[in-house]
Amino acid sequence: MEAIAERVAIIRRGVIVEEAEPGRLVNMALRRIRVRFRHPVDPEPRAHLDGVALLSRDDDSGVTLQVEGEMDGLIKALAAFPVSDLQTEHHSLEEVFLTYSTGEKKEDR
């Protein structure tokens, strides 16, 4: 659908909750971020930023985070750590659809 659709509407409980181009939906939604640190660190205090959730700890030198919305706050928080690698992964359009159609958006909370 990402390749052929010009616009996508996501409907939850009979109401359109989002309508946009597929690429825009994917870019504005959730991201998975994998961070590897040069030295063991405790990123826990900085993982409690708005829109950021700690998904897993690989070991003392790596974490996987989920970020909703802009990355600015996370990037600024990570600046205090010796980061050796940072990978970002956008969710697929299917994952975005499932998040919107079954979950709550920020303004619904």
Secondary structure as GFF3:
##gff-version 3
##sequence-region A 1 109
A	DSSP	beta_strand	8	12	.	.	.	ID=ss1
A	DSSP	beta_strand	15	20	.	.	.	ID=ss2
A	DSSP	alpha_helix	22	28	.	.	.	ID=ss3
A	DSSP	beta_strand	30	37	.	.	.	ID=ss4
A	DSSP	three_ten_helix	44	47	.	.	.	ID=ss5
A	DSSP	beta_strand	52	59	.	.	.	ID=ss6
A	DSSP	beta_strand	62	68	.	.	.	ID=ss7
A	DSSP	alpha_helix	72	78	.	.	.	ID=ss8
A	DSSP	beta_strand	83	90	.	.	.	ID=ss9
A	DSSP	alpha_helix	93	102	.	.	.	ID=ss10
A	DSSP	three_ten_helix	106	108	.	.	.	ID=ss11
###
